[in-house]
Amino acid sequence: MATEAQIAKSKKNKKFSTRIVNRCWRCGRRHGYMRDFKLCRICFRELANNGQIPGVTKSSW
């Protein structure tokens, strides 16, 4: 996904707060980011399906 340089650049202290980039802690992806879990949508789905995120269940109705 993201290169090491992109991840390192996003971790640097920013001059303005609007320049902050949220990245998934697992893969470094920046789009589809969920703030509550600090994960991207893809990693969230993988971990939730494996039951590794407590309190998250697949919905069915």
PDB file with one MODEL, atoms N, CA, C and O in Angstrom:
MODEL        1
ATOM      1  N   MET A   1       0.829  -1.188   0.000  1.00  0.00           N
ATOM      2  CA  MET A   1       0.000   0.000   0.000  1.00  0.00           C
ATOM      3  C   MET A   1       0.876   1.256   0.000  1.00  0.00           C
ATOM      4  O   MET A   1       1.351   1.681  -1.053  1.00  0.00           O
ATOM      5  N   ALA A   2       1.087   1.838   1.157  1.00  0.00           N
ATOM      6  CA  ALA A   2       1.863   3.068   1.243  1.00  0.00           C
ATOM      7  C   ALA A   2       3.346   2.746   1.402  1.00  0.00           C
ATOM      8  O   ALA A   2       3.716   1.763   2.043  1.00  0.00           O
ATOM      9  N   THR A   3       4.185   3.589   0.811  1.00  0.00           N
ATOM     10  CA  THR A   3       5.622   3.389   0.941  1.00  0.00           C
ATOM     11  C   THR A   3       6.088   3.880   2.306  1.00  0.00           C
ATOM     12  O   THR A   3       5.373   4.609   2.994  1.00  0.00           O
ATOM     13  N   GLU A   4       7.282   3.477   2.684  1.00  0.00           N
ATOM     14  CA  GLU A   4       7.829   3.898   3.977  1.00  0.00           C
ATOM     15  C   GLU A   4       8.030   5.399   4.034  1.00  0.00           C
ATOM     16  O   GLU A   4       7.871   6.007   5.093  1.00  0.00           O
ATOM     17  N   ALA A   5       8.379   6.007   2.902  1.00  0.00           N
ATOM     18  CA  ALA A   5       8.588   7.455   2.857  1.00  0.00           C
ATOM     19  C   ALA A   5       7.272   8.205   3.095  1.00  0.00           C
ATOM     20  O   ALA A   5       7.251   9.219   3.792  1.00  0.00           O
ATOM     21  N   GLN A   6       6.173   7.703   2.513  1.00  0.00           N
ATOM     22  CA  GLN A   6       4.870   8.344   2.710  1.00  0.00           C
ATOM     23  C   GLN A   6       4.422   8.238   4.162  1.00  0.00           C
ATOM     24  O   GLN A   6       3.867   9.186   4.719  1.00  0.00           O
ATOM     25  N   ILE A   7       4.662   7.093   4.765  1.00  0.00           N
ATOM     26  CA  ILE A   7       4.278   6.893   6.167  1.00  0.00           C
ATOM     27  C   ILE A   7       5.109   7.796   7.067  1.00  0.00           C
ATOM     28  O   ILE A   7       4.575   8.408   7.992  1.00  0.00           O
ATOM     29  N   ALA A   8       6.408   7.887   6.807  1.00  0.00           N
ATOM     30  CA  ALA A   8       7.284   8.739   7.607  1.00  0.00           C
ATOM     31  C   ALA A   8       6.905  10.211   7.454  1.00  0.00           C
ATOM     32  O   ALA A   8       6.938  10.964   8.427  1.00  0.00           O
ATOM     33  N   LYS A   9       6.549  10.619   6.249  1.00  0.00           N
ATOM     34  CA  LYS A   9       6.167  12.009   5.998  1.00  0.00           C
ATOM     35  C   LYS A   9       4.889  12.374   6.744  1.00  0.00           C
ATOM     36  O   LYS A   9       4.759  13.491   7.245  1.00  0.00           O
ATOM     37  N   SER A  10       3.942  11.435   6.823  1.00  0.00           N
ATOM     38  CA  SER A  10       2.683  11.730   7.499  1.00  0.00           C
ATOM     39  C   SER A  10       2.844  11.776   9.019  1.00  0.00           C
ATOM     40  O   SER A  10       2.015  12.370   9.707  1.00  0.00           O
ATOM     41  N   LYS A  11       3.901  11.157   9.551  1.00  0.00           N
ATOM     42  CA  LYS A  11       4.133  11.165  10.987  1.00  0.00           C
ATOM     43  C   LYS A  11       4.822  12.439  11.469  1.00  0.00           C
ATOM     44  O   LYS A  11       4.823  12.730  12.665  1.00  0.00           O
ATOM     45  N   LYS A  12       5.405  13.194  10.546  1.00  0.00           N
ATOM     46  CA  LYS A  12       6.101  14.420  10.921  1.00  0.00           C
ATOM     47  C   LYS A  12       5.127  15.445  11.490  1.00  0.00           C
ATOM     48  O   LYS A  12       3.936  15.430  11.176  1.00  0.00           O
ATOM     49  N   ASN A  13       5.647  16.330  12.326  1.00  0.00           N
ATOM     50  CA  ASN A  13       4.837  17.395  12.908  1.00  0.00           C
ATOM     51  C   ASN A  13       4.484  18.409  11.828  1.00  0.00           C
ATOM     52  O   ASN A  13       5.366  18.921  11.139  1.00  0.00           O
ATOM     53  N   LYS A  14       3.193  18.700  11.681  1.00  0.00           N
ATOM     54  CA  LYS A  14       2.729  19.590  10.620  1.00  0.00           C
ATOM     55  C   LYS A  14       2.650  21.033  11.101  1.00  0.00           C
ATOM     56  O   LYS A  14       2.426  21.299  12.281  1.00  0.00           O
ATOM     57  N   LYS A  15       2.838  21.961  10.160  1.00  0.00           N
ATOM     58  CA  LYS A  15       2.759  23.383  10.461  1.00  0.00           C
ATOM     59  C   LYS A  15       1.315  23.797  10.730  1.00  0.00           C
ATOM     60  O   LYS A  15       1.053  24.613  11.613  1.00  0.00           O
ATOM     61  N   PHE A  16       0.379  23.232   9.969  1.00  0.00           N
ATOM     62  CA  PHE A  16      -1.037  23.546  10.116  1.00  0.00           C
ATOM     63  C   PHE A  16      -1.812  22.260  10.396  1.00  0.00           C
ATOM     64  O   PHE A  16      -1.486  21.197   9.868  1.00  0.00           O
ATOM     65  N   SER A  17      -2.839  22.375  11.234  1.00  0.00           N
ATOM     66  CA  SER A  17      -3.584  21.183  11.645  1.00  0.00           C
ATOM     67  C   SER A  17      -4.366  20.545  10.494  1.00  0.00           C
ATOM     68  O   SER A  17      -4.683  19.357  10.561  1.00  0.00           O
ATOM     69  N   THR A  18      -4.680  21.295   9.451  1.00  0.00           N
ATOM     70  CA  THR A  18      -5.437  20.730   8.334  1.00  0.00           C
ATOM     71  C   THR A  18      -4.580  19.835   7.444  1.00  0.00           C
ATOM     72  O   THR A  18      -5.112  19.120   6.595  1.00  0.00           O
ATOM     73  N   ARG A  19      -3.285  19.864   7.623  1.00  0.00           N
ATOM     74  CA  ARG A  19      -2.393  19.036   6.815  1.00  0.00           C
ATOM     75  C   ARG A  19      -2.167  17.645   7.393  1.00  0.00           C
ATOM     76  O   ARG A  19      -1.469  16.830   6.790  1.00  0.00           O
ATOM     77  N   ILE A  20      -2.746  17.368   8.548  1.00  0.00           N
ATOM     78  CA  ILE A  20      -2.565  16.065   9.186  1.00  0.00           C
ATOM     79  C   ILE A  20      -3.209  14.984   8.326  1.00  0.00           C
ATOM     80  O   ILE A  20      -4.339  15.137   7.864  1.00  0.00           O
ATOM     81  N   VAL A  21      -2.482  13.893   8.117  1.00  0.00           N
ATOM     82  CA  VAL A  21      -2.976  12.777   7.316  1.00  0.00           C
ATOM     83  C   VAL A  21      -3.172  11.579   8.241  1.00  0.00           C
ATOM     84  O   VAL A  21      -2.227  11.111   8.875  1.00  0.00           O
ATOM     85  N   ASN A  22      -4.403  11.092   8.310  1.00  0.00           N
ATOM     86  CA  ASN A  22      -4.690   9.885   9.092  1.00  0.00           C
ATOM     87  C   ASN A  22      -4.375   8.672   8.240  1.00  0.00           C
ATOM     88  O   ASN A  22      -4.831   8.567   7.101  1.00  0.00           O
ATOM     89  N   ARG A  23      -3.589   7.753   8.796  1.00  0.00           N
ATOM     90  CA  ARG A  23      -3.230   6.547   8.064  1.00  0.00           C
ATOM     91  C   ARG A  23      -3.528   5.323   8.913  1.00  0.00           C
ATOM     92  O   ARG A  23      -3.449   5.356  10.141  1.00  0.00           O
ATOM     93  N   CYS A  24      -3.870   4.254   8.232  1.00  0.00           N
ATOM     94  CA  CYS A  24      -4.114   2.970   8.883  1.00  0.00           C
ATOM     95  C   CYS A  24      -2.807   2.504   9.534  1.00  0.00           C
ATOM     96  O   CYS A  24      -1.748   2.575   8.911  1.00  0.00           O
ATOM     97  N   TRP A  25      -2.877   2.034  10.771  1.00  0.00           N
ATOM     98  CA  TRP A  25      -1.655   1.614  11.457  1.00  0.00           C
ATOM     99  C   TRP A  25      -1.141   0.287  10.918  1.00  0.00           C
ATOM    100  O   TRP A  25       0.017  -0.073  11.135  1.00  0.00           O
ATOM    101  N   ARG A  26      -2.004  -0.440  10.215  1.00  0.00           N
ATOM    102  CA  ARG A  26      -1.616  -1.749   9.716  1.00  0.00           C
ATOM    103  C   ARG A  26      -0.959  -1.690   8.348  1.00  0.00           C
ATOM    104  O   ARG A  26       0.093  -2.294   8.139  1.00  0.00           O
ATOM    105  N   CYS A  27      -1.568  -0.969   7.411  1.00  0.00           N
ATOM    106  CA  CYS A  27      -1.071  -0.982   6.032  1.00  0.00           C
ATOM    107  C   CYS A  27      -0.626   0.391   5.537  1.00  0.00           C
ATOM    108  O   CYS A  27       0.085   0.476   4.536  1.00  0.00           O
ATOM    109  N   GLY A  28      -1.026   1.463   6.211  1.00  0.00           N
ATOM    110  CA  GLY A  28      -0.609   2.796   5.809  1.00  0.00           C
ATOM    111  C   GLY A  28      -1.556   3.490   4.850  1.00  0.00           C
ATOM    112  O   GLY A  28      -1.269   4.596   4.392  1.00  0.00           O
ATOM    113  N   ARG A  29      -2.681   2.859   4.539  1.00  0.00           N
ATOM    114  CA  ARG A  29      -3.654   3.454   3.616  1.00  0.00           C
ATOM    115  C   ARG A  29      -4.285   4.696   4.246  1.00  0.00           C
ATOM    116  O   ARG A  29      -4.537   4.722   5.451  1.00  0.00           O
ATOM    117  N   ARG A  30      -4.542   5.731   3.428  1.00  0.00           N
ATOM    118  CA  ARG A  30      -5.101   6.955   3.985  1.00  0.00           C
ATOM    119  C   ARG A  30      -6.563   7.190   3.628  1.00  0.00           C
ATOM    120  O   ARG A  30      -7.250   7.936   4.327  1.00  0.00           O
ATOM    121  N   HIS A  31      -7.051   6.576   2.565  1.00  0.00           N
ATOM    122  CA  HIS A  31      -8.467   6.716   2.214  1.00  0.00           C
ATOM    123  C   HIS A  31      -9.266   5.583   2.851  1.00  0.00           C
ATOM    124  O   HIS A  31      -8.748   4.485   3.051  1.00  0.00           O
ATOM    125  N   GLY A  32     -10.519   5.855   3.165  1.00  0.00           N
ATOM    126  CA  GLY A  32     -11.359   4.844   3.806  1.00  0.00           C
ATOM    127  C   GLY A  32     -10.942   4.596   5.240  1.00  0.00           C
ATOM    128  O   GLY A  32     -11.023   3.466   5.720  1.00  0.00           O
ATOM    129  N   TYR A  33     -10.492   5.646   5.942  1.00  0.00           N
ATOM    130  CA  TYR A  33      -9.958   5.542   7.294  1.00  0.00           C
ATOM    131  C   TYR A  33     -11.082   5.691   8.314  1.00  0.00           C
ATOM    132  O   TYR A  33     -11.914   6.590   8.196  1.00  0.00           O
ATOM    133  N   MET A  34     -11.108   4.818   9.306  1.00  0.00           N
ATOM    134  CA  MET A  34     -12.088   4.894  10.392  1.00  0.00           C
ATOM    135  C   MET A  34     -11.381   5.369  11.647  1.00  0.00           C
ATOM    136  O   MET A  34     -10.502   4.684  12.169  1.00  0.00           O
ATOM    137  N   ARG A  35     -11.765   6.545  12.133  1.00  0.00           N
ATOM    138  CA  ARG A  35     -11.086   7.140  13.285  1.00  0.00           C
ATOM    139  C   ARG A  35     -11.249   6.322  14.553  1.00  0.00           C
ATOM    140  O   ARG A  35     -10.316   6.219  15.350  1.00  0.00           O
ATOM    141  N   ASP A  36     -12.433   5.737  14.750  1.00  0.00           N
ATOM    142  CA  ASP A  36     -12.693   4.995  15.983  1.00  0.00           C
ATOM    143  C   ASP A  36     -11.744   3.814  16.161  1.00  0.00           C
ATOM    144  O   ASP A  36     -11.385   3.470  17.287  1.00  0.00           O
ATOM    145  N   PHE A  37     -11.340   3.198  15.066  1.00  0.00           N
ATOM    146  CA  PHE A  37     -10.510   2.006  15.130  1.00  0.00           C
ATOM    147  C   PHE A  37      -9.082   2.245  14.640  1.00  0.00           C
ATOM    148  O   PHE A  37      -8.223   1.380  14.806  1.00  0.00           O
ATOM    149  N   LYS A  38      -8.821   3.403  14.041  1.00  0.00           N
ATOM    150  CA  LYS A  38      -7.519   3.748  13.469  1.00  0.00           C
ATOM    151  C   LYS A  38      -7.100   2.745  12.396  1.00  0.00           C
ATOM    152  O   LYS A  38      -5.927   2.391  12.278  1.00  0.00           O
ATOM    153  N   LEU A  39      -8.093   2.291  11.611  1.00  0.00           N
ATOM    154  CA  LEU A  39      -7.887   1.310  10.556  1.00  0.00           C
ATOM    155  C   LEU A  39      -8.549   1.782   9.273  1.00  0.00           C
ATOM    156  O   LEU A  39      -9.484   2.582   9.304  1.00  0.00           O
ATOM    157  N   CYS A  40      -8.057   1.280   8.140  1.00  0.00           N
ATOM    158  CA  CYS A  40      -8.748   1.522   6.880  1.00  0.00           C
ATOM    159  C   CYS A  40      -9.884   0.502   6.770  1.00  0.00           C
ATOM    160  O   CYS A  40      -9.953  -0.450   7.547  1.00  0.00           O
ATOM    161  N   ARG A  41     -10.758   0.711   5.809  1.00  0.00           N
ATOM    162  CA  ARG A  41     -11.940  -0.154   5.669  1.00  0.00           C
ATOM    163  C   ARG A  41     -11.566  -1.590   5.347  1.00  0.00           C
ATOM    164  O   ARG A  41     -12.257  -2.521   5.760  1.00  0.00           O
ATOM    165  N   ILE A  42     -10.480  -1.774   4.612  1.00  0.00           N
ATOM    166  CA  ILE A  42     -10.069  -3.122   4.199  1.00  0.00           C
ATOM    167  C   ILE A  42      -9.539  -3.909   5.403  1.00  0.00           C
ATOM    168  O   ILE A  42      -9.934  -5.052   5.630  1.00  0.00           O
ATOM    169  N   CYS A  43      -8.650  -3.289   6.160  1.00  0.00           N
ATOM    170  CA  CYS A  43      -8.089  -3.957   7.341  1.00  0.00           C
ATOM    171  C   CYS A  43      -9.166  -4.170   8.402  1.00  0.00           C
ATOM    172  O   CYS A  43      -9.169  -5.188   9.094  1.00  0.00           O
ATOM    173  N   PHE A  44     -10.083  -3.201   8.529  1.00  0.00           N
ATOM    174  CA  PHE A  44     -11.187  -3.338   9.476  1.00  0.00           C
ATOM    175  C   PHE A  44     -12.015  -4.574   9.157  1.00  0.00           C
ATOM    176  O   PHE A  44     -12.355  -5.354  10.047  1.00  0.00           O
ATOM    177  N   ARG A  45     -12.334  -4.743   7.885  1.00  0.00           N
ATOM    178  CA  ARG A  45     -13.159  -5.882   7.485  1.00  0.00           C
ATOM    179  C   ARG A  45     -12.437  -7.205   7.732  1.00  0.00           C
ATOM    180  O   ARG A  45     -13.044  -8.166   8.203  1.00  0.00           O
ATOM    181  N   GLU A  46     -11.146  -7.254   7.414  1.00  0.00           N
ATOM    182  CA  GLU A  46     -10.376  -8.481   7.639  1.00  0.00           C
ATOM    183  C   GLU A  46     -10.354  -8.864   9.116  1.00  0.00           C
ATOM    184  O   GLU A  46     -10.602 -10.016   9.473  1.00  0.00           O
ATOM    185  N   LEU A  47     -10.050  -7.874   9.980  1.00  0.00           N
ATOM    186  CA  LEU A  47      -9.960  -8.149  11.412  1.00  0.00           C
ATOM    187  C   LEU A  47     -11.324  -8.463  12.012  1.00  0.00           C
ATOM    188  O   LEU A  47     -11.430  -9.321  12.889  1.00  0.00           O
ATOM    189  N   ALA A  48     -12.377  -7.775  11.546  1.00  0.00           N
ATOM    190  CA  ALA A  48     -13.720  -8.014  12.070  1.00  0.00           C
ATOM    191  C   ALA A  48     -14.212  -9.409  11.682  1.00  0.00           C
ATOM    192  O   ALA A  48     -14.837 -10.091  12.494  1.00  0.00           O
ATOM    193  N   ASN A  49     -13.940  -9.833  10.462  1.00  0.00           N
ATOM    194  CA  ASN A  49     -14.359 -11.165  10.026  1.00  0.00           C
ATOM    195  C   ASN A  49     -13.627 -12.271  10.781  1.00  0.00           C
ATOM    196  O   ASN A  49     -14.173 -13.355  10.986  1.00  0.00           O
ATOM    197  N   ASN A  50     -12.395 -11.995  11.192  1.00  0.00           N
ATOM    198  CA  ASN A  50     -11.633 -12.978  11.975  1.00  0.00           C
ATOM    199  C   ASN A  50     -11.970 -12.928  13.459  1.00  0.00           C
ATOM    200  O   ASN A  50     -11.502 -13.763  14.233  1.00  0.00           O
ATOM    201  N   GLY A  51     -12.793 -11.937  13.863  1.00  0.00           N
ATOM    202  CA  GLY A  51     -13.181 -11.808  15.262  1.00  0.00           C
ATOM    203  C   GLY A  51     -12.106 -11.200  16.134  1.00  0.00           C
ATOM    204  O   GLY A  51     -12.086 -11.438  17.342  1.00  0.00           O
ATOM    205  N   GLN A  52     -11.213 -10.424  15.553  1.00  0.00           N
ATOM    206  CA  GLN A  52     -10.100  -9.851  16.312  1.00  0.00           C
ATOM    207  C   GLN A  52     -10.395  -8.449  16.834  1.00  0.00           C
ATOM    208  O   GLN A  52      -9.579  -7.879  17.558  1.00  0.00           O
ATOM    209  N   ILE A  53     -11.560  -7.877  16.474  1.00  0.00           N
ATOM    210  CA  ILE A  53     -11.966  -6.581  17.013  1.00  0.00           C
ATOM    211  C   ILE A  53     -13.116  -6.845  17.983  1.00  0.00           C
ATOM    212  O   ILE A  53     -14.191  -7.264  17.552  1.00  0.00           O
ATOM    213  N   PRO A  54     -12.916  -6.610  19.293  1.00  0.00           N
ATOM    214  CA  PRO A  54     -13.966  -6.924  20.254  1.00  0.00           C
ATOM    215  C   PRO A  54     -15.186  -6.021  20.080  1.00  0.00           C
ATOM    216  O   PRO A  54     -15.054  -4.819  19.847  1.00  0.00           O
ATOM    217  N   GLY A  55     -16.357  -6.608  20.196  1.00  0.00           N
ATOM    218  CA  GLY A  55     -17.600  -5.862  20.131  1.00  0.00           C
ATOM    219  C   GLY A  55     -18.135  -5.620  18.734  1.00  0.00           C
ATOM    220  O   GLY A  55     -19.182  -4.991  18.580  1.00  0.00           O
ATOM    221  N   VAL A  56     -17.446  -6.102  17.714  1.00  0.00           N
ATOM    222  CA  VAL A  56     -17.885  -5.902  16.333  1.00  0.00           C
ATOM    223  C   VAL A  56     -18.384  -7.228  15.783  1.00  0.00           C
ATOM    224  O   VAL A  56     -17.664  -8.227  15.793  1.00  0.00           O
ATOM    225  N   THR A  57     -19.635  -7.229  15.299  1.00  0.00           N
ATOM    226  CA  THR A  57     -20.193  -8.421  14.703  1.00  0.00           C
ATOM    227  C   THR A  57     -20.751  -8.075  13.336  1.00  0.00           C
ATOM    228  O   THR A  57     -21.129  -6.931  13.087  1.00  0.00           O
ATOM    229  N   LYS A  58     -20.804  -9.047  12.462  1.00  0.00           N
ATOM    230  CA  LYS A  58     -21.361  -8.842  11.132  1.00  0.00           C
ATOM    231  C   LYS A  58     -22.878  -8.741  11.256  1.00  0.00           C
ATOM    232  O   LYS A  58     -23.512  -9.576  11.902  1.00  0.00           O
ATOM    233  N   SER A  59     -23.449  -7.724  10.640  1.00  0.00           N
ATOM    234  CA  SER A  59     -24.885  -7.514  10.760  1.00  0.00           C
ATOM    235  C   SER A  59     -25.645  -8.410   9.787  1.00  0.00           C
ATOM    236  O   SER A  59     -25.171  -8.702   8.689  1.00  0.00           O
ATOM    237  N   SER A  60     -26.821  -8.834  10.205  1.00  0.00           N
ATOM    238  CA  SER A  60     -27.723  -9.565   9.321  1.00  0.00           C
ATOM    239  C   SER A  60     -29.143  -9.284   9.786  1.00  0.00           C
ATOM    240  O   SER A  60     -29.410  -9.194  10.984  1.00  0.00           O
ATOM    241  N   TRP A  61     -30.037  -9.149   8.838  1.00  0.00           N
ATOM    242  CA  TRP A  61     -31.437  -8.874   9.179  1.00  0.00           C
ATOM    243  C   TRP A  61     -32.378  -9.540   8.248  1.00  0.00           C
ATOM    244  O   TRP A  61     -33.593  -9.408   8.399  1.00  0.00           O
TER     245      TRP A  61
ENDMDL
END
